[in-house]
Amino acid sequence: MLTPKNNKILYWLMDWYVKVLVRTKFQQLLFNQVEVDKNKSVLVLANHFSFWDGLIMHCVNKQLFKKKFHVMVNEATAYKLGYLRYGGAFSINKNSRDILESLDYAAKLLDEPGNLVLLFPQGKLFSNFVDDVRFEKGVLRVIKQAAGKYQLIFSTTFIQFYKHRKQSINVYLKSEKESFADKEIGELKEAYQQHYNAAKKLQTEIDL
């Protein structure tokens, strides 16, 4: 397992680079406001469709949540894009016994109210407009271990060109009151699916 690296200068450079990259590559980044509990960490469950997903949420975090950002990424990605570790990335390898170490590490991060942890429960990339969002069971281990310590946020992101040369980003956020610590993975998946469906409906109804 690869953990984040701490270096204030490299973090500042990485933060600057990500914000410039998103700002120059996209027309705009839009997201709705949710109330943030300053006394709890934040666990964000999001759909996963591109390389941009973590970078987009990094920018949303800087503007809205204002927590210390962490994101679980595939081990191969953590090796290939090593700079991500200076921005809070830690690795997971689903084909290794280290998978439990990664999940437990994510849960431990949620002990600290100043942290935000971004997870992609789908486990791999899927189409941005897939109808059914699958969930792998590992996310439930994190939720059960960190029960009561975090604010759960459902996040769904869609990217489209509309009338511009560059794509626009729309991030739909929902603060979930239920912790799901005593639920099954199917119940968590269904709750997220409802948010995803509502967000997708709003996305297709945008009037330009």
Number of C-alpha atoms within 10 A of each C-alpha: 17 18 17 18 17 12 11 11 10 15 18 13 14 17 19 11 12 20 15 11 14 17 14 11 11 17 17 13 16 13 15 11 12 13 9 15 12 13 12 19 26 29 27 22 20 24 28 22 19 12 10 13 17 23 18 20 21 25 19 17 16 14 10 15 23 16 18 19 21 25 24 22 22 17 17 12 15 21 13 9 11 15 17 24 23 22 26 21 26 24 25 24 17 14 7 10 11 14 16 17 15 22 20 17 17 26 23 13 21 25 17 16 18 17 19 27 23 24 21 22 20 19 19 14 12 14 11 16 14 12 11 11 19 18 20 14 15 17 20 20 17 23 24 15 17 21 17 17 19 25 23 22 20 19 22 25 24 19 17 15 12 13 9 10 9 15 17 18 19 19 19 23 21 19 17 14 9 13 17 18 17 12 13 11 18 13 12 17 18 15 15 24 19 12 18 26 15 13 21 19 11 12 17 9 9 8 7 5
